[in-house]
Amino acid sequence: MSHSESVVTLRRATVPDAAAAADVWLRSFATALPTVVRPRSDDEVRAYFREVVVPLRETWVAEASGGTGTVGVMVLDGELLSQLYLDPAWRGRGIGDRFVGLAKERSPAGLSLWTFQVNRPAHRFYERHGFVPVEYTDGSGNEEREPDVRYEWRP
């Protein structure tokens, strides 16, 4: 089954999804942000997803049919869209659009998010969905020490 024939379902993540969700995050981060230094090892990222993200946050996965498995992950923390990562091979197929739509449904009063300043494709993506940049930082407030930007969406 090709990607184009796969059906992608968005659903709440459960503990058994943690490893696959972490792997999507790792693949996406490596592809989208090759210049950003990650402060945590792959194993630390996997442990964080297993012990914190999936059990304690509102975590959603995009799951493709045909045995492909998890191809996207989104984490909401109240009005904060804290994570949205797609498997690089699955970008440009509307999955991110569906995740943002779901986030807006879950937080109808508004959303905010942080993204790195170097991640221009993310800026274009979020601006297309009505998010506006409201704050730029030097990165001193994030683990990566990478300059970032806070976006907000208000209905």
Buried (B, 14 or more C-beta within 10 A) or exposed (E): EEEEEBEBEBEEBEEEBBEBBBBBBBBBBEBBBEEBEBEEEEEEBBBBBBEEBBEEBBBBBBBBEEEBBBBBBBBBBEBBBBBBBBBBEBBEBEBBEBBBEBBBEBBEEEBBBBBBBBBEEBBEBBEEBBBEBEEEBEBEEBEBEBBBBBBBBEE
